[in-house]
Amino acid sequence: MMTQSELMRSGKMVVFQANSLVHAMVVRDVLEGAGIAAGLNYETIHLNPDEMQDMSSEVEVTVPQPDIDLALNLLFNCPPTGEHFWVPENLL
């Protein structure tokens, strides 16, 4: 996993921390669907399938620095009541 200083030098910042790779992949896909180039940052671990059932590791979703505000807006602003999916007006 890259350190925070390595991420900053690469021009990327962490916008979300997930507890599983699948969760992080869903978040990355949402961001990419909005046109934000998102990446994943996680430790590579080689385990056999029996050991993986109890494994939960942190996976970071990163975006380029210019897209941080848009990414945070998409991920953490609540949609209007009764709606399941929402796109901020400035994206339409």
NORJO-V704814 format. One record per run of one state. SS is the DSSP state (A for helix, B for strand, O for the rest). FROM is the first residue (numbers start at 0). TO is the last residue. Records with the same first field share a line. If there is no record, write none. Layout:
SS = FROM-TO + FROM-TO
//
This chain:
O = 0-2 + 9-10 + 18-19 + 33-36 + 41-47 + 52-57 + 76-87 + 91-91
A = 3-8 + 20-32 + 48-51 + 64-75 + 88-90
B = 11-17 + 37-40 + 58-63
//
